[in-house]
Amino acid sequence: MFRAVLPRASPRSAFRHAGSRAIPNNFVTPMIFIGHSKRGFASEADHDLVIIGGGVAGYVAAIKAGQEGLKTACIEKRGTLGGTCLNVGCIPSKSLLNNSHLYHQVLHDTKKRGIDVGDVKLNLTQMMKAKDTAVEGLTKGVEFLLKKNGAEYIKGTGSFVDANTVKVVLNDGGEKTLRAKNIIIATGSEATGFPGLNIDEKRIVSSTGALALAEVPKKMTVIGGGIIGLEMASVWSRLGAEVTVVEFLGQIGGPGMDAEISKQAQKILGKQGIKFKTNTKVMSGDDSGSTISLKVEAAKGGKEETLDADVVLVAIGRRPYTDGLNLEQVGIEKDERGRLIIDQEYRTKLPHVRVIGDCTFGPMLAHKAEEEAVAAIEYIKTGYGHVNYAAIPSVMYTHPEVAWVGQTEAEIKASGVKYNVGTFPFSANSRAKTNLDTEGLVKFIADAETDRILGVHIIGPGAGEMIAEATLAIEYGASSEDIARTCHAHPTLSEAFKEAAMATYSKAIHF
Ligand SMILES: Cc1cc2nc3c(=O)[nH]c(=O)nc-3n(C[C@H](O)[C@H](O)[C@H](O)COP(=O)(O)OP(=O)(O)OC[C@H]3O[C@@H](n4cnc5c(N)ncnc54)[C@H](O)[C@@H]3O)c2cc1C
C-alpha cells in the first residue's frame, strides 16, 4: 500500500530519467475500462469475499483476505489447492528437472570431479513418487494456511447466479449458495490443444501428461520450444529419450527471451542432445500406427518432412480458463484471446468482481498471480494496491537456467532508446570455474543517458536465484553503476552479475 503513495529514494544516476522507459512495450496493461455499473451490493451477504479458483492467485488472495479480517471462502474444484502451479505445473516440473539433472550428472559428470560411481540405474517410479510427495506436502500446506488464517475452503465448482451470488456444486454432492460483497475470479488457464491431435495424456500429451509418463519414451517430439516445452524436453532427454523440439519461430524460449541468450540456450541444450527444428511448422499428425507421425515443413513453406515419435508433447501455450462460470449472466466480458477484461484495480465492469492470475492480462506466471492476489485484497481493504509489471522476472529451469527481467535488447532497440550493453561470461567467474559449471553469461542493458537498468538477461548456473537481484534493481530504479559499486561476496556466481554491471557502465575487472 505504502509503495503506491510514497516517493522512492533516487538511485545515483538513474533519477535523471525515471520515466516510463522501463515498462516493457510488449506488456498489455490491464486497464481496458468498461465503466462501472451501480454497486450492486447485497445487504444480506454472508461473506465479505468469495474467491472462485484455489490456484496460486486464489489461495494467496484467500490467505491475505483472512489476514485482513475479511470473511472469506475459496472455492476449488480440483480437490486440492494450489492450482496448476502446485499440482501440474511449477512444482512437479521442478521436481523432475532437479532429479533428472542429478541422474544425468551422476551418469555423465562425476569422473572428472574425482567421484567414481558404480552401476547407475533410473527408478522412474521412485522419481515420480518423489514428485508426488513434494506436491502433496505443498498442497496440504496451503490447506493448512487457509485454515490458519480463517479462510474457508470449499471443494466444488463455482458459478455466478447473479452479481453477488455464487452457486457451488460440491465435489461430495449437493449444492451451496454463497452471497458475497466481493468476488474474485481466479480460474487460471489450460493448455492450448493442437488442431487434429487428440491429447490422450499417454501418447499425445500436454505438460500434464508429460509430468507423469509411465516410462521413458524412445523418441519424443515436442511441439513448441517455449519454456514449458524446453523444460519437459530437458527432463526426458536427460532420462534417455531422443527428443526433437519443433518451433515455429526462429528462436527458442519464446519471444520474451533475449535473442542472444536464446541462441546460447539452443547451442547448450543442443550439446546436451536435444535436436531443434526452428522456423518449422507442424502441418498434421497421425496417431493410428505404433508411433505418432508428424508432418512438418519450413514455416515459410518448403519441403515436407515426417517425424516419428513414441510420445508427442503439445506445448504451444496456454489460454485463459473461464468455462462454466456463467459470466454471460452477469455481463463480464472477455477479449479476443479469452482474457477477462479488467481495469487497473482488477475490477470487471461490476466493481465488486475482480479478476487475477492467468485468466486475465499479463504473463502467465505463478509469482505474477501471487502479486496480483495481494494487491487485489489491498484494493478491497484499503483502496490502494501495487504491482510493478515492469519488474516481473521469468525463469527457465533447464541446466543451465535462463532468467530475465525487464526488456530484451530487440525491444529497447525498437523503442529508439539509446542503450549500453555489458556482459560477463561464467567462464571467467571463479566460483563457476571451481564448480566446473562455466557455460553462460550475464547481460545487462542500461539506458545510455541515465544508466538506469532496462533489462537483465542471464544464462548460467543459478540464474533463477540471481535474477532476484536484477528484479530488485529494476524495482528500485537502480543504475548499472549502483550494482557495480555494491560489494558481492567472493567466490560467488553473483560476482559475474556485478562484473556484467561494471562492464555496462565502465569495464569488467576479470575479463
Ligand atoms: C508445466 C508448467 C510449468 C510451469 N512452471 C512455472 C514456473 O516454473 N514458474 C511460474 O511462475 N509459473 C509456472 N507455470 C505457470 C503457473 O502454473 C501459472 O501461472 C499459475 O498456476 C497461475 O495461477 P492461477 O491461480 O491464476 O491459475 P491456476 O493455477 O490454473 O488455478 C486456477 C484454479 O481454479 C480452479 N477452477 C477453475 N474453474 C473453477 C470453478 N468454476 N470453480 C472452482 N474452481 C475452479 C482450477 O481447478 C484451478 O485449480 C507453469 C505452468 C505449467 C503448466
The ligand as an SDF file (V2000), in Angstrom:
LIG
                    3D

 53 58  0  0  0  0  0  0  0  0999 V2000
    4.1720  -27.3890  -16.7410 C   0  0  0  0  0  0  0  0  0  0  0  0
    4.0640  -25.9960  -16.1890 C   0  0  0  0  0  0  0  0  0  0  0  0
    5.1410  -25.4420  -15.5490 C   0  0  0  0  0  0  0  0  0  0  0  0
    5.0470  -24.1640  -15.0220 C   0  0  0  0  0  0  0  0  0  0  0  0
    6.1460  -23.6520  -14.3930 N   0  0  0  0  0  0  0  0  0  0  0  0
    6.0770  -22.4140  -13.8730 C   0  0  0  0  0  0  0  0  0  0  0  0
    7.1850  -21.8790  -13.1710 C   0  0  0  0  0  0  0  0  0  0  0  0
    8.2200  -22.5240  -13.0200 O   0  0  0  0  0  0  0  0  0  0  0  0
    7.0700  -20.6380  -12.6540 N   0  0  0  0  0  0  0  0  0  0  0  0
    5.9230  -19.8900  -12.8000 C   0  0  0  0  0  0  0  0  0  0  0  0
    5.8810  -18.7650  -12.3190 O   0  0  0  0  0  0  0  0  0  0  0  0
    4.8630  -20.3790  -13.4630 N   0  0  0  0  0  0  0  0  0  0  0  0
    4.9030  -21.6200  -13.9930 C   0  0  0  0  0  0  0  0  0  0  0  0
    3.8090  -22.1280  -14.6200 N   0  0  0  0  0  0  0  0  0  0  0  0
    2.6010  -21.2730  -14.7260 C   0  0  0  0  0  0  0  0  0  0  0  0
    1.8040  -21.2660  -13.4070 C   0  0  0  0  0  0  0  0  0  0  0  0
    1.4850  -22.5800  -13.0680 O   0  0  0  0  0  0  0  0  0  0  0  0
    0.5490  -20.4290  -13.5690 C   0  0  0  0  0  0  0  0  0  0  0  0
    0.8990  -19.1390  -13.9960 O   0  0  0  0  0  0  0  0  0  0  0  0
   -0.1940  -20.3050  -12.2390 C   0  0  0  0  0  0  0  0  0  0  0  0
   -0.5850  -21.5680  -11.7860 O   0  0  0  0  0  0  0  0  0  0  0  0
   -1.4180  -19.4030  -12.4100 C   0  0  0  0  0  0  0  0  0  0  0  0
   -2.1460  -19.3830  -11.2190 O   0  0  0  0  0  0  0  0  0  0  0  0
   -3.7210  -19.1190  -11.2350 P   0  0  0  0  0  0  0  0  0  0  0  0
   -4.1410  -19.2110   -9.8000 O   0  0  0  0  0  0  0  0  0  0  0  0
   -4.0390  -17.9080  -11.9900 O   0  0  0  0  0  0  0  0  0  0  0  0
   -4.3390  -20.3190  -12.0570 O   0  0  0  0  0  0  0  0  0  0  0  0
   -4.3150  -21.8910  -11.7970 P   0  0  0  0  0  0  0  0  0  0  0  0
   -3.1010  -22.2830  -11.0760 O   0  0  0  0  0  0  0  0  0  0  0  0
   -4.6070  -22.5230  -13.0960 O   0  0  0  0  0  0  0  0  0  0  0  0
   -5.5190  -22.1370  -10.7890 O   0  0  0  0  0  0  0  0  0  0  0  0
   -6.8550  -21.9680  -11.1290 C   0  0  0  0  0  0  0  0  0  0  0  0
   -7.6690  -22.9590  -10.3280 C   0  0  0  0  0  0  0  0  0  0  0  0
   -9.0560  -22.6370  -10.5000 O   0  0  0  0  0  0  0  0  0  0  0  0
   -9.8010  -23.8400  -10.4910 C   0  0  0  0  0  0  0  0  0  0  0  0
  -11.0850  -23.5810  -11.1200 N   0  0  0  0  0  0  0  0  0  0  0  0
  -11.3200  -23.2380  -12.4140 C   0  0  0  0  0  0  0  0  0  0  0  0
  -12.6410  -23.0150  -12.6050 N   0  0  0  0  0  0  0  0  0  0  0  0
  -13.2400  -23.2200  -11.4080 C   0  0  0  0  0  0  0  0  0  0  0  0
  -14.5800  -23.1280  -10.9600 C   0  0  0  0  0  0  0  0  0  0  0  0
  -15.5640  -22.7550  -11.7700 N   0  0  0  0  0  0  0  0  0  0  0  0
  -14.8450  -23.4200   -9.6760 N   0  0  0  0  0  0  0  0  0  0  0  0
  -13.8450  -23.8010   -8.8280 C   0  0  0  0  0  0  0  0  0  0  0  0
  -12.5590  -23.8940   -9.1950 N   0  0  0  0  0  0  0  0  0  0  0  0
  -12.2640  -23.5960  -10.4650 C   0  0  0  0  0  0  0  0  0  0  0  0
   -8.9010  -24.8110  -11.2490 C   0  0  0  0  0  0  0  0  0  0  0  0
   -9.2370  -26.1530  -10.9040 O   0  0  0  0  0  0  0  0  0  0  0  0
   -7.5220  -24.4050  -10.7920 C   0  0  0  0  0  0  0  0  0  0  0  0
   -7.0700  -25.2100   -9.7310 O   0  0  0  0  0  0  0  0  0  0  0  0
    3.8480  -23.4120  -15.1420 C   0  0  0  0  0  0  0  0  0  0  0  0
    2.7540  -23.9810  -15.7920 C   0  0  0  0  0  0  0  0  0  0  0  0
    2.8420  -25.2530  -16.3010 C   0  0  0  0  0  0  0  0  0  0  0  0
    1.6500  -25.8450  -16.9860 C   0  0  0  0  0  0  0  0  0  0  0  0
  1  2  1  0
  2  3  1  0
  2 52  2  0
  3  4  2  0
  4  5  1  0
  4 50  1  0
  5  6  2  0
  6  7  1  0
  6 13  1  0
  7  8  2  0
  7  9  1  0
  9 10  1  0
 10 11  2  0
 10 12  1  0
 12 13  2  0
 13 14  1  0
 14 15  1  0
 14 50  1  0
 15 16  1  0
 16 17  1  0
 16 18  1  0
 18 19  1  0
 18 20  1  0
 20 21  1  0
 20 22  1  0
 22 23  1  0
 23 24  1  0
 24 25  2  0
 24 26  1  0
 24 27  1  0
 27 28  1  0
 28 29  2  0
 28 30  1  0
 28 31  1  0
 31 32  1  0
 32 33  1  0
 33 34  1  0
 33 48  1  0
 34 35  1  0
 35 36  1  0
 35 46  1  0
 36 37  1  0
 36 45  1  0
 37 38  2  0
 38 39  1  0
 39 40  1  0
 39 45  2  0
 40 41  1  0
 40 42  2  0
 42 43  1  0
 43 44  2  0
 44 45  1  0
 46 47  1  0
 46 48  1  0
 48 49  1  0
 50 51  2  0
 51 52  1  0
 52 53  1  0
M  END
$$$$
